[in-house]
Amino acid sequence: MAESGPLIGIDLGTTNSLVATVQDGQPLIIKNRTGAPLTPSVVAVSKNGKRLVGGIAKRQAITNPQETVSAAKRLIGRKFSSHPVQDAMRALTYQVVCGAHDDVRIRLAGRDLAVPEVSAMILAELKADAEAHFGRPVTQAVITVPAYFNDGQRQATKDAGRIAGLEVLRIINEPTAAALAYGFGRTVNGKIAVLDLGGGTFDVSVLEINNGIFDVVATGGDTFLGGEDWDHRIIEWMVFGFAKEHGIDLRKDRMALQRLKDAAEKAKVELSSVKETQVHLPFICTPPGGGAALHLQATLTREKLEDLTADLGERLVGITSEVLGEAKVRPSELKEVILVGGMSRMPRIVEQVRQYFRREPCKGVHAEEVVALGAAIQAHALVAQESELLLLDVTPQSMGVAIAGGYVRRLIPRNTTVPTSATEVFATSKDFQRTVKIMVLQGEHELAHHNELLGEFLLTGLREAPRGQVEIEVTFDINAEGIVSVSARDRDTGLRQSITVTASSGLTEDELRRIMEEQRDWLVTARASEELKTRRVELDILARDLVDALSRVRLLPGAGGLSPDVVARAEQALDHARQVRGGEDVGALTRACEALSQSLPQLRAASPRGTPGR
Amino acid sequence: MNTLRARQLVEAGLLLRLSGDIPGAEKLFVRALELDPANARARQLLTPGGGSTAPVNIAAPDMEGDWGAWADASSPGPAEPLPESVNLPEGTGTPGDALDLIAEAHRTQEFGLPESYAGMGPLPQGSEVECLLKGAEDLLTLDDHSGAVDLLRRAQSLAPEDPRVEALRDRSERILVAMLEARLGDLDRMPRVRLQPDDIIWLNLDHRAGFVLAQIDGAVSFDDLFALSGMSRLDTARILAQLLDEGIIAPGGSPVSTRGG
């Protein structure tokens, strides 16, 4: 790989995203332009039509719910008709519609956007933050995804990267990135558990590390359990306390609710390091009958928070136990336990994990930064060709074909390094069967209908014979680009049929190109609009100053000694400014500003004594 | 005619006073006295504590786009008859006269009227809407755009389909927004709160101002605040200008680079 510009690793999260890099051999988080390490994965179009990304979008999420998109990751690369999308839709405040290929489209400011387009806005923001950090363009990145993401979801994430102007060097699993950040590729051989408690999801993964090879042995969790559930408990506590005191339900007021949400998150974070915190929300609401606005003031202790959220902590343990049980892994078998996600800073959660695993979970790297750091390490290793840290491109899930009885026969197990190939011989299942349908499936479930159908085709003209006597050879080929070819051949006749499956994000190549062009156009327009706005502000300020100066001159005897030409020119400049202000021509606005700037000092030179001053 | 107009102004002034805009109301009473020095009601209302008909709500004036549960409940209803309620005969008033004055006074800020405005006929006279419109026009001549907008909003709530009210309101709001934004200065600057939390609770703010104030952390610009307030640009600008004028916030500096798209 040729030496290129700066490389970044991106943790594109459901609730928050981070970007990291390796500088002077050390992985580090790149802070965003507000100085925060985390950028909320929220995109919005404000009521005044402005596109907002990150913290600013999050801060208006409750007051502008229909035009604010959060948790797009739950939808990326999925079919609209799929259960996860239908489930997710129940909790969404924005509108989701079905695309042309049963893909998900998000309605934002009257436009239907593909999910990768929305994710691309977040990636573009992180890219811009990285560019601000390096002071030069950034074009290459490694992006992380949950271990359970299928090829379609991974492809959609790659597409989002392309739309954002990034070449996605590799997509890697989040738990693998976390393990990399701890240097486990070098130091650990054996099984480790990664518990990732983010803002909206809880993922449990068991990895087997063997001489630098990371194998995801088991993955599970709850895609609707995360830090926000802890926030909601604090909000409820504040709401009920206020209702008790004042008889007012703050949840009915969106402004109040937005402030409660911000305060709850802040209190929760603070209580990870201190034992009690003050919640102070002045002027939270105006009483129904009018009068002075009321304040919310409360003290929340860590003990109280733990009491409010005890059941949530128990759910974490239950889910972890379930995933380990399914993978037939005993806690004592694990070499290490990694806690990922800001929520895992909570002392109670650390304690529960410690009790369950009977070991101290890994510390030392900030829990919410660990995945992005791992991604950055991988990006760096890809370029530096540090082979012991290089993750191989593997199949994220097993692939196989449907067989009689509605089951799956796996030909390519998950975590198989690509390129790869596998062949297996099948036989007819019915007497005198002339046709066989090859259904190509991806997934880990034994039952065919629980797996993702990648494609299907018919092999016809089989020899008529009792069942089991006609043999069909099925071959899977996956090339280095991840393109899967599946062929079936009648071994008697040599008849052959095949299909090529490319992971799809739901967007066709043409759509993707169109979106990328639109994105480029939008960037150009956004920059021009920014410039236009700046010029108009400048013009307004100058125009007002000039009007003031003209008024003063008109009151002075003999126009303060100014020649009539000066006043006429100033009036002319003002008239011109009025004409061009509403237009879109930045050049004309700039010239109008120059004309006003020239007139202003001349008018200000007017003297009360009738001769121009100095 | 001056007598009638003065009475209209008194009525509009009372409405303003009820909505909390005391200075705006006083301007209308003064104007009424100028037109009709014999108007005892205007004189009475100008005396300290004079003519007080209802407790004055010290919160910010009626604002658009507020979906707060309490704001809805507390917004003034249109049904209360006012003490000086008048019915004007047909054909009184001179619609449009104040508009010309404003156009002259604000020609650097006002960049064109809606085309539909010019050809509109006069309003039916004698209605409360007419009173409000007159009051608004007079306030505009006195450069009280804030008070004018309040009256026009009220007029629009009574006559939502009336194109003249809409045009005048639209125009007044644009001028007012421009004036308020001028007071804020460079909208890319990131304001910061000047007071300590313990001092803030003693301020006289309503929940909307409280919400905007809570968003000000030195890291968001005025422009961002317009986006995240959830209110109209005018309402947000009004609150920000109020916070700035009262020394609650300072304008702050400009960001190194702009954020988002």
Boltz contact constraints between the chains, C-beta under 6 A:
constraints:
  - contact:
      token1: [A, 33]
      token2: [B, 257]
      max_distance: 6.0
  - contact:
      token1: [A, 33]
      token2: [B, 259]
      max_distance: 6.0
  - contact:
      token1: [A, 34]
      token2: [B, 219]
      max_distance: 6.0
  - contact:
      token1: [A, 46]
      token2: [B, 227]
      max_distance: 6.0
  - contact:
      token1: [A, 48]
      token2: [B, 226]
      max_distance: 6.0
  - contact:
      token1: [A, 50]
      token2: [B, 227]
      max_distance: 6.0
  - contact:
      token1: [A, 51]
      token2: [B, 261]
      max_distance: 6.0
  - contact:
      token1: [A, 52]
      token2: [B, 227]
      max_distance: 6.0
  - contact:
      token1: [A, 52]
      token2: [B, 260]
      max_distance: 6.0
  - contact:
      token1: [A, 53]
      token2: [B, 260]
      max_distance: 6.0
  - contact:
      token1: [A, 56]
      token2: [B, 224]
      max_distance: 6.0
  - contact:
      token1: [A, 59]
      token2: [B, 228]
      max_distance: 6.0
  - contact:
      token1: [A, 60]
      token2: [B, 228]
      max_distance: 6.0
  - contact:
      token1: [A, 63]
      token2: [B, 230]
      max_distance: 6.0
  - contact:
      token1: [A, 64]
      token2: [B, 230]
      max_distance: 6.0
  - contact:
      token1: [A, 132]
      token2: [B, 257]
      max_distance: 6.0
  - contact:
      token1: [A, 252]
      token2: [B, 69]
      max_distance: 6.0
  - contact:
      token1: [A, 253]
      token2: [B, 68]
      max_distance: 6.0
  - contact:
      token1: [A, 253]
      token2: [B, 69]
      max_distance: 6.0
  - contact:
      token1: [A, 255]
      token2: [B, 68]
      max_distance: 6.0
  - contact:
      token1: [A, 255]
      token2: [B, 211]
      max_distance: 6.0
  - contact:
      token1: [A, 259]
      token2: [B, 214]
      max_distance: 6.0
  - contact:
      token1: [A, 280]
      token2: [B, 197]
      max_distance: 6.0
  - contact:
      token1: [A, 282]
      token2: [B, 200]
      max_distance: 6.0
  - contact:
      token1: [A, 282]
      token2: [B, 201]
      max_distance: 6.0
  - contact:
      token1: [A, 282]
      token2: [B, 210]
      max_distance: 6.0
  - contact:
      token1: [A, 283]
      token2: [B, 205]
      max_distance: 6.0
  - contact:
      token1: [A, 283]
      token2: [B, 207]
      max_distance: 6.0
  - contact:
      token1: [A, 283]
      token2: [B, 210]
      max_distance: 6.0
  - contact:
      token1: [A, 285]
      token2: [B, 70]
      max_distance: 6.0
  - contact:
      token1: [A, 285]
      token2: [B, 207]
      max_distance: 6.0
  - contact:
      token1: [A, 286]
      token2: [B, 70]
      max_distance: 6.0
  - contact:
      token1: [A, 286]
      token2: [B, 206]
      max_distance: 6.0
  - contact:
      token1: [A, 286]
      token2: [B, 207]
      max_distance: 6.0
  - contact:
      token1: [A, 288]
      token2: [B, 70]
      max_distance: 6.0
  - contact:
      token1: [A, 288]
      token2: [B, 73]
      max_distance: 6.0
  - contact:
      token1: [A, 290]
      token2: [B, 57]
      max_distance: 6.0
  - contact:
      token1: [A, 290]
      token2: [B, 74]
      max_distance: 6.0
  - contact:
      token1: [A, 293]
      token2: [B, 206]
      max_distance: 6.0
  - contact:
      token1: [A, 293]
      token2: [B, 207]
      max_distance: 6.0
  - contact:
      token1: [A, 293]
      token2: [B, 210]
      max_distance: 6.0
  - contact:
      token1: [A, 295]
      token2: [B, 201]
      max_distance: 6.0
  - contact:
      token1: [A, 526]
      token2: [B, 261]
      max_distance: 6.0
  - contact:
      token1: [A, 543]
      token2: [B, 108]
      max_distance: 6.0
  - contact:
      token1: [A, 547]
      token2: [B, 108]
      max_distance: 6.0
  - contact:
      token1: [A, 574]
      token2: [B, 108]
      max_distance: 6.0
  - contact:
      token1: [A, 581]
      token2: [B, 111]
      max_distance: 6.0
  - contact:
      token1: [A, 582]
      token2: [B, 111]
      max_distance: 6.0
